[in-house]
């Protein structure tokens, strides 16, 4: 492999790692990954994410 390919692959790997890092950090803080903006009350999947019957 040549240097430009290695650099692009490294940048993509770093961006992927940052996405994973921030996802788990937000999940640990209790923040939602939903992009509804108005909270989970208007989200179609709200009852699944925050079900009262945790299994």
Order of alpha helices (4+ residues) and beta strands (2+ residues): alpha-alpha
